Amino acid sequence: MIKFIQYGCGKMSKYTIGYAMERGYELVGAVDVNPDIIGKDVSCVLGGDNVGVVITSADEAKSMIESVKPDVCIVTTMSLMSDLKEPLMLCAELGVNAITTCEEAFYPFNSSPKLTKEIDEIAKANNCTITGSGYQDAFWGNLISTLCGATNKITKIKGSTSYNVEDYGIALAKAHGAGLSVEDFDKEIASVDRISDEERNKMIEEGTYQPSYMWNTNGWLCDKLGLTIESQTQECIPQIAKEDIYSSTLNMTIKKGDATGMSAKVTTMTKEGVIIETECIGKVYDETEFDSNDWTVFGEPDTRMIINKPATVELTCATIVNRIPDLIKSEAGFVPTSKMGELKYNRN
């Protein structure tokens, strides 16, 4: 039996815990920073009867993990590697396999190489594997590489995906500039990417660069397809409210003309001549909008894939749980799912 702990007991954990337990995996611990749920049974997140597992504070995570000795830690907290340094380093030091929904962790080698290398070396020393997976593993990664596998010649890969920041909490909404005026959006978010390649590379080496989700996705695709990156750029563009719109996550009304979120566009040029242009649009939706994926592989032949209204949260969590067998049997270190083979349905 696979024993697992849940690190981060917010909205996503209801699904990751539930799906993993349906597989027969044993929940042996849970961690969070929210004082309102620390000390309570995990059923306060799942609903239903007590499951006999109490949510531990992050300060006590190490002693809890040493006590229950899990095989796997599922981390569903933040979106940047710098925010996950503590839990991922802890798992690496204790020899616990860890899988996270952190978007940067999908392929952090091109945005946080120093921290990734540090975690990689510790994980190797303690014979465990750390990886990032989730929605992007399926819809921005494996589906696209499969389309490429059916193509004779590729000249460009172009992709666009959208999601409602209301579904993922206040930290993500603020990171997308939701609620900012256009002027503040430009100063706080867009201006960060008006820099030279040399300045960006320096920030990446120092671990201070904040990539959009597609920055790491493009890196994953190049790794999966055997492409060599020559250059990569990013541009963040505000999405403007056409009318006043209320955000329950931000607990405020975003005024007409202000930013409801952003579009982050990443362009990658490769040595092989293939161009990858991707865009992720995260914003507060109005009543007419919905999640979507629109990808085209250009070449011989052209192929377009459109997926509207995917259940993004549930698909993210199911992907995490389906990757657990791959995580456990993988080589030690920080290993991207691009090295783990195709994403498969794992019911047992």
C-alpha positions in Angstrom: 0.0 0.0 0.0 1.2 3.5 -0.9 1.2 5.9 2.1 0.8 9.6 1.3 0.6 12.9 3.0 -1.1 16.1 1.7 0.8 19.3 2.0 -1.6 22.2 1.5 -5.3 21.6 2.5 -7.1 24.1 0.3 -9.5 23.6 -2.6 -7.3 21.3 -4.6 -6.7 18.9 -1.7 -10.3 17.8 -1.6 -9.8 16.2 -4.9 -6.2 15.0 -4.6 -6.9 13.3 -1.3 -10.2 11.9 -2.5 -8.8 10.6 -5.7 -5.8 9.0 -4.0 -7.9 7.3 -1.4 -10.1 5.9 -4.1 -7.0 4.3 -5.6 -6.5 2.5 -2.2 -3.6 4.8 -1.1 -3.5 5.5 2.6 -3.6 9.0 3.9 -1.2 9.2 6.9 -0.7 13.0 7.3 -1.7 16.5 6.2 -0.1 19.9 6.5 -1.3 23.5 6.2 -0.6 27.0 7.5 -4.2 28.1 8.1 -4.8 28.3 11.8 -8.5 27.8 11.3 -8.0 24.2 10.2 -4.7 23.2 11.9 -5.5 20.5 14.6 -8.8 19.5 12.9 -9.5 16.2 11.2 -9.0 16.2 7.4 -12.7 15.7 7.1 -13.1 19.4 7.6 -11.7 19.7 4.0 -13.2 16.5 2.5 -16.6 16.6 4.2 -18.2 13.5 5.7 -17.0 11.4 8.6 -13.7 11.8 10.4 -10.8 9.9 8.6 -8.5 9.9 11.7 -5.8 12.2 10.2 -5.3 15.6 11.9 -4.0 18.6 9.9 -0.5 19.5 11.2 1.1 23.0 11.1 4.0 23.5 8.7 6.2 24.1 11.7 5.5 20.5 12.8 5.7 18.9 9.3 9.2 17.5 9.8 8.4 15.6 13.0 5.1 14.3 11.5 6.7 13.1 8.3 9.5 11.4 10.3 6.8 9.7 12.4 4.4 8.4 9.6 7.1 7.7 7.0 5.1 8.3 3.8 6.0 7.1 0.4 4.6 10.2 -1.3 3.9 13.8 -0.5 1.3 15.7 -2.7 2.0 19.5 -2.6 -0.8 21.8 -3.6 0.1 25.3 -2.4 1.8 28.0 -4.5 2.9 28.6 -8.1 6.6 29.5 -7.8 9.6 27.4 -6.8 10.7 30.0 -4.3 7.4 29.5 -2.5 7.8 25.8 -2.4 11.5 25.7 -1.3 10.6 24.6 2.3 8.3 21.6 1.5 10.2 20.3 -1.5 13.6 20.6 0.3 12.0 18.9 3.4 10.8 16.0 1.3 14.2 15.7 -0.4 16.0 15.7 2.9 13.7 13.1 4.4 13.8 10.8 1.3 10.1 11.3 0.5 8.9 11.3 -3.1 7.0 14.6 -3.8 4.7 15.7 -6.6 3.3 19.2 -6.9 0.8 21.3 -8.8 3.3 24.2 -8.7 3.3 25.5 -12.3 7.0 26.5 -12.3 7.9 23.0 -11.0 6.6 21.6 -14.3 10.0 22.5 -15.8 12.0 24.8 -13.4 15.3 24.2 -15.0 14.8 27.3 -17.2 13.6 29.7 -14.5 15.1 28.6 -11.1 18.1 26.5 -12.0 20.0 27.1 -8.8 17.2 26.0 -6.4 16.2 23.1 -8.7 19.8 21.8 -8.7 20.0 22.1 -5.0 16.8 20.0 -4.5 17.9 17.6 -7.2 21.2 16.9 -5.5 19.6 16.3 -2.1 16.9 14.1 -3.6 19.5 12.0 -5.3 21.5 11.7 -2.1 18.3 10.4 -0.3 17.0 8.3 -3.1 13.7 10.0 -3.8 12.1 11.9 -6.7 10.6 15.4 -6.9 8.5 16.5 -9.8 5.8 18.9 -11.0 2.6 17.8 -12.8 -1.1 18.7 -13.1 -3.3 20.2 -15.8 -0.3 21.3 -17.9 1.1 17.8 -17.9 -1.9 16.7 -20.0 -3.3 19.7 -21.8 -0.2 21.7 -22.5 2.3 18.9 -22.6 1.4 15.3 -23.5 -1.5 16.1 -25.8 0.7 18.5 -27.8 3.6 16.1 -28.0 1.2 13.4 -29.3 0.0 15.8 -32.0 3.6 16.4 -32.9 4.1 12.7 -33.1 1.5 12.5 -35.8 3.1 15.4 -37.9 5.6 14.9 -40.7 7.2 18.3 -40.3 6.8 21.0 -37.7 7.4 24.7 -38.2 5.5 26.2 -35.3 3.5 25.2 -32.3 1.0 27.8 -31.2 -1.1 27.4 -28.0 -3.6 29.4 -25.9 -5.2 28.5 -22.7 -7.6 30.3 -20.4 -8.7 29.8 -16.8 -10.7 31.7 -14.2 -8.5 33.1 -11.4 -11.5 32.9 -9.1 -11.0 29.1 -8.9 -7.5 29.2 -7.4 -7.4 31.7 -4.5 -6.2 35.2 -3.8 -2.4 34.6 -4.3 -2.9 33.5 -7.9 -5.4 36.3 -8.6 -3.0 39.0 -7.3 -0.1 37.4 -9.3 -2.2 37.9 -12.4 -2.8 41.6 -11.7 -6.5 41.2 -11.1 -8.0 44.4 -9.6 -5.0 46.6 -10.6 -5.4 49.8 -12.6 -3.7 49.7 -16.0 -1.0 52.0 -14.7 -0.3 49.9 -11.7 -0.4 46.7 -13.8 2.3 48.2 -16.0 4.5 49.1 -13.1 4.0 46.0 -11.0 3.8 43.3 -13.6 4.4 44.2 -17.3 7.5 46.3 -16.7 9.3 43.2 -15.2 9.6 41.8 -18.7 10.8 44.9 -20.5 14.4 43.9 -20.0 17.3 42.6 -22.1 18.1 39.0 -22.5 21.2 39.6 -20.4 19.2 41.1 -17.5 16.7 38.2 -17.7 19.4 35.6 -17.7 21.0 37.2 -14.7 17.6 37.2 -12.8 17.2 33.5 -13.7 20.6 32.7 -12.4 19.9 34.6 -9.2 16.5 32.9 -8.8 14.6 36.2 -8.8 12.8 35.8 -12.2 9.0 35.2 -12.0 8.0 33.1 -15.0 4.5 32.8 -16.4 3.1 29.3 -16.6 3.9 29.1 -20.3 7.6 29.9 -19.7 8.1 26.5 -18.1 5.6 24.8 -20.4 7.7 25.8 -23.4 10.8 24.4 -21.7 9.0 21.1 -21.0 7.9 20.9 -24.7 11.4 21.5 -26.0 12.8 18.8 -23.6 10.1 16.4 -24.6 10.5 17.0 -28.4 14.3 17.1 -28.3 14.4 20.8 -29.3 17.3 23.2 -28.4 16.2 26.6 -27.1 18.1 29.5 -28.6 16.0 32.3 -27.1 12.9 32.8 -25.1 10.9 36.0 -24.3 7.8 36.8 -22.3 5.2 39.6 -22.4 2.4 40.2 -19.9 -0.7 42.1 -21.2 -3.6 43.2 -19.0 -7.1 41.9 -19.6 -9.4 44.9 -19.3 -12.8 44.9 -17.6 -15.5 46.0 -20.1 -17.9 46.6 -17.2 -17.7 46.6 -13.5 -17.2 43.0 -12.3 -17.2 41.5 -8.8 -14.4 39.2 -7.6 -15.4 37.0 -4.7 -11.7 35.9 -4.3 -10.5 39.5 -4.0 -13.7 40.6 -2.2 -13.9 43.7 -4.4 -15.5 45.1 -7.5 -13.1 45.5 -10.4 -14.0 48.8 -12.1 -14.5 49.1 -15.8 -11.2 49.9 -17.4 -9.1 48.1 -14.7 -7.4 44.7 -15.1 -9.3 41.5 -14.5 -6.1 39.5 -15.0 -3.5 39.1 -17.7 -2.4 37.3 -20.8 1.2 36.1 -20.6 2.7 35.4 -24.0 5.9 33.4 -24.4 7.9 33.0 -27.6 10.6 30.4 -27.9 13.0 30.1 -30.9 14.8 26.8 -31.3 18.0 25.7 -33.1 15.9 23.3 -35.1 13.8 26.1 -36.6 10.6 25.3 -34.7 8.9 28.3 -33.1 6.8 27.8 -30.0 4.3 30.6 -29.3 2.1 30.1 -26.2 -0.3 32.2 -24.2 -2.0 31.7 -20.9 -5.0 33.9 -20.0 -5.9 34.1 -16.4 -8.6 36.5 -15.3 -11.8 37.0 -13.4 -14.5 35.7 -15.8 -17.7 37.4 -16.7 -20.8 35.2 -17.0 -20.1 34.5 -20.7 -16.5 33.2 -20.3 -15.2 29.7 -19.7 -11.9 27.7 -19.6 -10.5 26.6 -23.0 -7.5 25.2 -24.8 -6.7 26.1 -28.4 -3.5 24.6 -29.8 -2.3 24.3 -33.4 0.7 22.4 -34.7 1.8 24.0 -38.0 3.7 22.2 -40.7 2.9 19.1 -42.8 0.0 18.8 -42.0 -1.5 21.6 -39.8 -3.5 20.2 -36.9 -5.7 22.2 -34.5 -7.1 21.0 -31.2 -9.8 23.0 -29.3 -11.1 21.9 -25.9 -13.7 24.0 -24.3 -15.0 24.0 -20.7 -12.6 21.4 -19.3 -13.0 20.7 -15.6 -9.7 22.3 -14.9 -9.5 21.7 -11.1 -10.5 18.1 -11.2 -8.3 17.3 -14.2 -5.4 18.9 -12.5 -5.8 16.7 -9.4 -6.6 13.5 -11.3 -3.3 14.0 -13.3 -1.4 14.4 -10.1 -2.7 11.1 -8.7 -2.3 9.2 -12.0 1.4 10.3 -12.0 2.2 8.8 -8.6 3.2 5.4 -9.9 5.6 7.1 -12.4 6.9 9.2 -9.6 7.7 6.2 -7.4 9.4 4.2 -10.1 11.4 7.1 -11.5 15.1 7.7 -11.0 16.1 9.8 -8.0 16.4 13.6 -8.3 14.3 16.4 -9.6 12.8 14.7 -12.6 10.4 16.5 -15.0 7.4 14.4 -16.3 8.9 14.9 -19.8 11.3 12.2 -18.7 8.6 9.9 -17.2 6.9 8.7 -20.3 3.3 9.3 -21.4 0.6 10.2 -19.0 -1.5 7.1 -18.3 -4.7 6.2 -16.6 -3.7 4.4 -13.4 -6.7 3.0 -11.6 -4.8 0.5 -9.5 
